[in-house]
Amino acid sequence: MKRMKERARQLRRDGSFPERLLWSKLRNRQLDGWKFRRQHPVGPYFADFACEAAKLIVELDGDTHGDVAQRALDSRRTVFLQSQDWQVIRFWNSDLLENIDGVLDSIQQTLIHISETSDGST
């Protein structure tokens, strides 16, 4: 458990600019009061951003996620996370940088859909 906490801290400290940018918009319940965690451990993985109340994980993918091998790893990771009752949505870093309002709207709409269909709450 201590190793997981240390790794999560390292991932937060070494986060990419797009991760820091999105975090600046999600932290402190800024998105309709939903609480997000950054680099949240789920099984053997760390979710870029996780809203536990809604069981929603938001992943940001950079250029390295475009190759076939990495897409296969991402797919296995998503299957595992979904098996743990998490919903996963992914955005490309470039989409975030070009249209952060659109990304935030998409996250917000997903949260609304989850709360309407599963009695999720803030």
C-alpha positions, 0 to 999 in steps of 0.5 A, a space after each residue: 500500500 505504501 508503494 502505491 501511495 508513493 507511486 501515485 505521488 510521483 505520477 502527480 508530481 511528474 504529470 504532463 501539462 495537459 494533466 495539470 491543466 485538466 486537474 486545474 478545472 476538476 479539483 476542488 469540486 469545480 465541476 458541478 460539485 463532483 469530487 475528483 481524485 488525481 492518479 487514483 489507484 484502482 487495482 494495479 492501475 492508476 486512473 488519471 482522474 477518478 470520481 468515486 461517487 459516480 465511478 467515472 474515470 477520465 483518461 488523457 492519452 498522449 502520442 504514445 497511446 496511438 501505437 498498436 501495442 499501447 492501444 492493446 494495453 489501454 484496451 486491457 486496462 479499460 476492460 479491467 476497470 469496467 470489470 470493477 464497475 468503473 465507466 472510462 472515458 478517454 480524451 486525446 491531449 490534443 483535444 483537451 488543449 484545442 477544446 478544453 470547454 468541449 472536454 469539460 462539457 463531455 465529462 459533465 454530460 457523462 456525470 449527468 447521465 451516470 447520476 440519472 441512470 444509477 442514482 449517483 450523487 455528488 
